[in-house]
Each structure stands twice: as C-alpha cells, then as structure tokens.
Amino acid sequence: MNMIVLTKGETKNIYFTGSESALLTNPYFLFIFTNRITQEVVKFVIANESLTLRYDTFLLDVNQYFEDSETGFWTYQIY
C-alpha cells in the first residue's frame, strides 16, 4: 500500500510499475484511494501515459477526482 498527500489545486505525477505484470499490451489501471482520517474511498480507472517501458505514469489532477474530498493523507492501491 502506498501513501500520498493530496492538496486541492495541485497536479501530482504518479509513478508506478503496473505494466510489467500486466497481460494486456495497453492496460488500464484501477486506483483505489482511502483517506487516512475519514476512511472515504475514491476509485477511478486511468490509462498509462508513460512514454517509457521502465515505469508507468499519469498526471493526477486533485480537483478533478477529489473535488468533494478532504485534503490530507491518502493511501492507495493499484489493480
């Protein structure tokens, strides 16, 4: 499980290595974020935006996915 601090108005670069264990050529990834204090859960699916095979990346617009959520520490899992 990973942890990140999310603040409204920010855009975060998320780096991970999901494609190396994927069976599909261009997989989509399910992200499940859980707020450490409120236990609120936010889920969404994202495609890989990386131009390299070594890692996967995407830009997380905090306002887009967490507009009605608390600023703070979030744990996340990637499937």
Secondary structure, 3 states (H helix, E strand, C coil): CEEEEECCCCEEEEEECCHHHCCCCCCEEEEEEEECCCCCEEEEEEECCCCCCCCEEEEEEHHHHHCCCCCEEEEEEEC
